[in-house]
Amino acid sequence: MGLIENKIYYTYNDITIVPAVISDINHRFECDAFDGNGMLPLFTAPMDTVVSEKNFDLFEQNHINAILPRTEPLSVRVTYSMNGKWAAYSLNEFSHVFCNEGYKLPTTHKLKALIDLANGHMQSIFDIADKAKGIYGDDLLLMGGNIANPKTYKEYVKHGFWGVRCAIGVGCGCITSSNLGIHYPIASLLAEIHKIKNEMIQNGADKEHLTKIIPDGGIRGYRDIIKAIALGADYVMIGSVFAKMAESAAPKEEKDGELFATFYGMASREGQIAMNGKKTKTSEGIKKLLKVEYTMDGWTENFTDYLRSAMSYLDAKTLDEVREKAILIVNSQNAVNAVNK
């Protein structure tokens, strides 16, 4: 028998961040919007309509962490991983490359690998991660997911993952939730995972070694990213918003004097063909034409300024202070409509 929890869960559009009572910050440039590596708290989604070999370095030059998608040749992705850059792998690819006890990849840099799966709750992910970590130890930085149960976060910590992608079905190109009914509203999911993470820290866990929280999907603009960070996200993964950049990897076409980008989910028919050469399963993604709206450097400059401005309202000079100090409230529908301009 199914159990219905008598509790309301929320998404980004349901919440607002409240300013601090008093802020001692006089100018937004007092706020540091970057992580310890000089990068913004952002990741590209591993989608071939967002990032490819051609624009990977451009994202990183704009301080955005890029992940090479599974549509690129395996040999190229392995080279990226060995050079300390993120690349995505299927479960079988990851096992073939990183779980080969007879051949260990050189580790001049930290190896960075995303096990790119829609269902991050499978035991096989943890089994394969244990095997790879047994070979490479801390020389391998692993990202996994996607998850839509807050308690699963503890499993990713237990098995030594650097980061976990959070959310199922909220992406612009994903229809998993629409067809399966599997979903956890993203704002509540992040808040509950962040609570679990804080409890682990209070119980003595090393904050720096706990798995990073990375919401994936459902971002419509700058404010959703800022809300995600306020809810506890370490990084935010973005697909369609980046696909609308002039420099995105999405195919472009002109219509009535305007430029459009073809965007699709990697579980769509188009995404499956791009990865596997053919459609391999029932589609859980869709294709859309998105209007190209900005350049990469223009968008990045705006985001950096907006994030710093939000931090100044919160009296937060660092991203960690945003996560510690932010207070969020639930909106009425009229309150939502009042700011949707």
Phi, psi and omega per residue, in radians:
M1 nan 2.321 3.129
G2 -1.233 2.585 3.123
L3 -1.953 2.180 3.113
I4 -1.778 2.098 3.105
E5 -1.413 2.288 -3.123
N6 -1.500 1.223 -3.082
K7 -2.620 2.517 3.127
I8 -1.663 2.381 3.138
Y9 -2.009 2.692 -2.918
Y10 -2.230 2.694 3.028
T11 -2.005 3.137 -3.058
Y12 -0.986 -0.674 -3.033
N13 -1.233 -0.230 -3.103
D14 -1.548 -0.139 -2.973
I15 -2.209 2.755 3.091
T16 -2.369 2.575 3.088
I17 -1.610 2.339 -3.116
V18 -1.647 2.335 3.088
P19 -1.107 2.756 3.039
A20 -1.146 2.724 3.104
V21 -1.016 -0.830 3.083
I22 -2.424 2.400 3.062
S23 -2.013 2.286 3.097
D24 -1.536 0.064 -3.135
I25 -1.528 2.140 -3.083
N26 -1.611 -0.396 -3.115
H27 -2.565 2.484 -3.091
R28 -1.019 -0.466 -3.096
F29 -1.282 -0.069 2.968
E30 -1.316 -0.229 -3.053
C31 -1.681 2.361 -3.136
D32 -1.717 1.901 -3.077
A33 -1.578 0.154 -3.025
F34 -2.022 2.766 3.094
D35 -1.488 -3.029 -3.090
G36 -1.154 -0.262 3.116
N37 -1.771 0.190 3.124
G38 1.339 0.328 -3.134
M39 -1.883 2.605 3.001
L40 -1.197 2.746 -3.113
P41 -1.343 0.964 -3.018
L42 -2.347 2.575 2.964
F43 -2.277 2.501 2.922
T44 -1.285 2.513 2.930
A45 -1.167 2.547 -3.129
P46 -1.381 1.164 -3.049
M47 -2.125 2.416 -3.075
D48 -1.331 -0.092 2.995
T49 -1.645 0.067 3.104
V50 -2.019 -0.951 -2.978
V51 -2.340 2.568 3.080
S52 -2.628 -3.115 3.058
E53 -1.009 -0.560 -3.023
K54 -1.208 -0.582 -3.090
N55 -2.061 0.096 -3.124
F56 -0.943 -0.913 -3.096
D57 -1.136 -0.556 3.129
L58 -1.130 -0.712 3.054
F59 -1.030 -0.835 -3.087
E60 -1.160 -0.590 3.065
Q61 -1.128 -0.456 3.073
N62 -1.608 0.262 3.045
H63 1.178 0.496 3.076
I64 -1.944 2.174 3.122
N65 -1.189 2.177 -3.116
A66 -1.856 2.610 3.062
I67 -2.192 2.101 3.132
L68 -1.225 2.194 -3.044
P69 -1.342 2.942 -3.079
R70 -1.231 -0.145 3.101
T71 -1.321 -0.296 3.087
E72 -1.382 2.647 -3.131
P73 -0.968 2.515 -3.098
L74 -0.995 -0.735 -3.116
S75 -1.065 -0.637 3.122
V76 -1.184 -0.752 -3.136
R77 -1.119 -0.707 3.118
V78 -1.088 -0.718 3.101
T79 -1.075 -0.740 3.087
Y80 -1.047 -0.815 -3.135
S81 -1.035 -0.732 -3.127
M82 -1.192 -0.416 3.121
N83 -1.614 0.266 3.082
G84 1.326 0.446 3.102
K85 -2.035 2.626 -3.075
W86 -1.333 2.399 3.044
A87 -2.486 2.617 -3.086
A88 -1.740 2.564 -3.124
Y89 -2.450 2.557 2.946
S90 -1.249 2.967 3.133
L91 -1.063 -0.767 -3.133
N92 -1.182 -0.714 3.099
E93 -1.079 -0.777 -3.125
F94 -1.083 -0.747 3.129
S95 -1.079 -0.750 -3.116
H96 -1.110 -0.708 -3.031
V97 -1.498 -0.764 -2.938
F98 -1.851 -0.079 -3.121
C99 -2.037 0.394 3.139
N100 -1.573 1.709 -3.093
E101 -1.173 -0.313 3.137
G102 -1.450 -0.269 3.123
Y103 -2.538 2.051 3.136
K104 -1.811 2.239 3.123
L105 -1.121 2.553 3.049
P106 -1.055 2.534 -3.092
T107 -2.180 0.954 3.031
T108 -1.110 -0.641 3.029
H109 -2.032 2.894 2.981
K110 -1.110 2.246 3.055
L111 -1.282 2.361 -3.137
K112 -2.149 2.107 -3.064
A113 -2.452 2.312 3.006
L114 -1.801 2.122 2.956
I115 -1.429 1.865 -2.909
D116 -1.656 1.627 -3.123
L117 -2.299 2.634 3.067
A118 -1.305 -0.660 -3.073
N119 -1.855 1.663 -3.111
G120 -1.485 0.268 -3.135
H121 -1.732 0.012 -3.049
M122 -1.320 2.380 3.126
Q123 -1.047 -0.544 -3.106
S124 -1.066 -0.503 3.097
I125 -1.107 -0.770 -3.108
F126 -1.257 -0.622 3.109
D127 -1.094 -0.779 -3.101
I128 -1.264 -0.577 3.093
A129 -1.138 -0.736 3.117
D130 -1.048 -0.724 -3.129
K131 -1.142 -0.786 -3.132
A132 -1.160 -0.743 3.135
K133 -1.160 -0.510 3.073
G134 -1.138 -0.492 3.125
I135 -1.496 -0.768 -2.982
Y136 -1.856 -0.343 -3.126
G137 1.027 -2.372 -3.086
D138 -1.293 -0.091 3.082
D139 -1.315 -0.141 3.139
L140 -2.009 2.058 3.027
L141 -1.701 2.105 -3.049
L142 -1.947 2.374 2.973
M143 -2.059 2.453 -3.127
G144 -2.399 -2.846 -3.096
G145 2.036 -2.961 -0.014
N146 -1.525 2.606 3.141
I147 -2.132 2.653 3.095
A148 -2.421 0.513 2.995
N149 -2.340 2.082 -3.069
P150 -0.953 -0.617 -3.065
K151 -1.171 -0.395 -3.134
T152 -1.171 -0.361 3.111
Y153 -0.959 -0.708 -3.124
K154 -1.051 -0.585 3.130
E155 -1.171 -0.664 3.114
Y156 -1.179 -0.611 3.045
V157 -1.149 -0.826 -3.099
K158 -1.005 -0.633 -3.061
H159 -1.709 0.228 2.946
G160 1.349 0.469 3.109
F161 -1.321 2.419 3.058
W162 -1.212 -0.699 -3.107
G163 -2.613 2.763 3.089
V164 -2.357 2.308 3.069
R165 -1.398 2.325 -3.053
C166 -2.060 2.346 3.079
A167 1.990 2.487 3.054
I168 -2.312 2.211 2.973
G169 1.504 0.084 -3.083
V170 -1.700 -0.142 -3.098
G171 -1.204 2.700 -3.123
C172 -1.027 -0.583 -3.097
G173 -1.803 0.222 -3.052
C174 -1.971 2.336 3.112
I175 -2.127 0.377 3.134
T176 -1.014 -0.891 -3.107
S177 -1.149 -0.629 -3.130
S178 -1.053 -0.634 -3.056
N179 -1.752 -0.465 -3.067
L180 -1.796 -0.372 -3.056
G181 1.307 0.256 3.116
I182 -1.680 2.094 -3.016
H183 -2.978 2.703 2.983
Y184 -2.524 2.010 -3.074
P185 -0.874 2.281 -2.865
I186 -1.100 -0.711 -3.113
A187 -1.126 -0.746 3.111
S188 -1.182 -0.678 3.123
L189 -1.050 -0.828 -3.132
L190 -1.132 -0.769 -3.119
A191 -1.066 -0.697 -3.102
E192 -1.300 -0.638 3.070
I193 -1.156 -0.722 3.114
H194 -1.083 -0.662 3.090
K195 -1.093 -0.759 3.103
I196 -1.084 -0.757 3.136
K197 -1.073 -0.773 3.131
N198 -1.123 -0.642 3.100
E199 -1.131 -0.655 3.103
M200 -1.148 -0.674 3.093
I201 -1.134 -0.772 3.133
Q202 -1.101 -0.459 3.121
N203 -1.574 0.171 3.007
G204 1.857 0.004 3.137
A205 -1.204 2.572 3.105
D206 -1.341 1.993 -3.070
K207 -0.963 -0.708 -3.065
E208 -1.184 -0.398 -3.091
H209 -1.785 0.029 3.081
L210 -1.366 2.593 -3.096
T211 -1.032 2.309 3.133
K212 -1.245 2.475 3.125
I213 -1.641 2.099 -3.031
I214 -2.282 1.596 3.061
P215 -1.081 2.450 -3.040
D216 -2.295 1.866 3.075
G217 1.871 2.707 3.050
G218 1.511 0.096 3.141
I219 -1.462 2.162 -3.126
R220 -1.871 -0.259 -3.118
G221 3.122 -2.987 -3.051
Y222 -0.979 -0.770 -3.018
R223 -1.119 -0.596 3.130
D224 -1.150 -0.644 3.098
I225 -1.103 -0.804 -3.122
I226 -1.126 -0.706 3.081
K227 -1.087 -0.707 3.140
A228 -1.066 -0.741 3.124
I229 -1.142 -0.729 3.109
A230 -1.080 -0.517 3.119
L231 -1.404 -0.115 3.082
G232 2.066 0.039 -3.141
A233 -1.158 2.366 3.033
D234 -1.414 -0.665 3.082
Y235 -2.487 2.804 3.104
V236 -2.176 2.252 -3.127
M237 -1.685 2.352 -2.977
I238 -2.292 2.376 3.116
G239 -2.012 -1.383 -2.974
S240 -1.101 -0.624 3.126
V241 -1.063 -0.670 3.094
F242 -1.334 -0.523 3.114
A243 -1.110 -0.417 -3.131
K244 -1.447 0.030 3.043
M245 -1.316 2.564 3.111
A246 -1.045 -0.522 -3.085
E247 -1.655 0.122 -3.133
S248 -1.121 2.870 -3.138
A249 -1.418 -0.030 -3.119
A250 -1.190 2.422 3.025
P251 -1.024 2.447 -3.094
K252 -1.991 2.603 3.037
E253 -2.567 2.597 -3.110
E254 -1.736 2.358 3.097
K255 -2.409 2.141 3.107
D256 0.902 0.716 3.080
G257 1.404 0.062 3.121
E258 -2.062 2.634 -3.092
L259 -1.727 2.336 -3.137
F260 -2.178 2.575 3.098
A261 -1.904 2.382 3.061
T262 -1.506 2.077 -3.077
F263 -2.147 2.405 3.076
Y264 -2.592 2.683 3.051
G265 -1.272 2.622 -3.097
M266 -1.245 -0.254 3.045
A267 -1.624 0.044 3.078
S268 -1.306 3.003 3.080
R269 -1.005 -0.789 -3.102
E270 -1.143 -0.713 3.134
G271 -1.149 -0.705 3.118
Q272 -1.114 -0.723 3.132
I273 -1.141 -0.702 3.141
A274 -1.097 -0.645 -3.108
M275 -1.474 -0.687 -2.952
N276 -2.026 -0.086 -3.094
G277 1.434 -0.081 3.128
K278 -2.840 2.850 3.044
K279 -1.323 2.193 -3.030
T280 -1.931 -0.222 -3.105
K281 -2.771 3.018 3.073
T282 -1.053 2.350 -3.071
S283 -1.148 2.369 2.990
E284 -2.136 0.468 3.120
G285 -2.558 2.911 -3.112
I286 -2.319 2.865 3.111
K287 -1.887 2.439 3.134
K288 -2.413 2.681 2.941
L289 -1.729 2.130 -3.129
L290 -1.986 2.360 3.109
K291 -1.201 2.285 3.066
V292 -1.257 2.147 -2.944
E293 -2.035 -0.308 -3.029
Y294 -2.852 2.915 3.014
T295 -1.595 2.837 -3.113
M296 -1.121 -0.813 -3.104
D297 -1.209 -0.580 3.090
G298 -1.140 -0.811 3.123
W299 -1.091 -0.760 -3.083
T300 -1.144 -0.710 3.103
E301 -1.090 -0.767 3.112
N302 -1.082 -0.811 -3.112
F303 -1.057 -0.782 -3.125
T304 -1.044 -0.747 3.124
D305 -1.172 -0.743 3.135
Y306 -1.126 -0.719 3.136
L307 -1.119 -0.794 3.111
R308 -1.077 -0.703 3.119
S309 -1.086 -0.783 3.101
A310 -1.058 -0.710 3.131
M311 -1.085 -0.660 3.138
S312 -1.142 -0.625 3.070
Y313 -1.124 -0.548 -3.076
L314 -1.598 0.047 -3.066
D315 0.970 0.758 -3.086
A316 -2.130 2.005 -3.138
K317 -1.544 -0.261 3.116
T318 -2.256 2.847 3.105
L319 -1.139 -0.627 3.091
D320 -1.059 -0.657 3.122
E321 -1.182 -0.558 3.059
V322 -1.046 -0.841 -3.108
R323 -1.145 -0.552 -3.103
E324 -1.429 -0.619 -2.972
K325 -1.708 -0.398 -2.990
A326 -1.076 2.341 3.005
I327 -2.032 2.265 -3.103
L328 -2.081 2.494 3.126
I329 -2.125 2.748 3.125
V330 -1.557 2.396 -3.100
N331 -1.688 2.653 2.863
S332 -1.367 2.920 3.119
Q333 -1.106 -0.635 3.097
N334 -1.128 -0.631 3.100
A335 -1.164 -0.677 3.076
V336 -1.085 -0.824 -3.108
N337 -1.121 -0.542 -3.071
A338 -1.169 -0.469 -3.095
V339 -1.905 -0.046 3.099
N340 -1.446 1.479 -3.043
K341 -1.935 nan nan
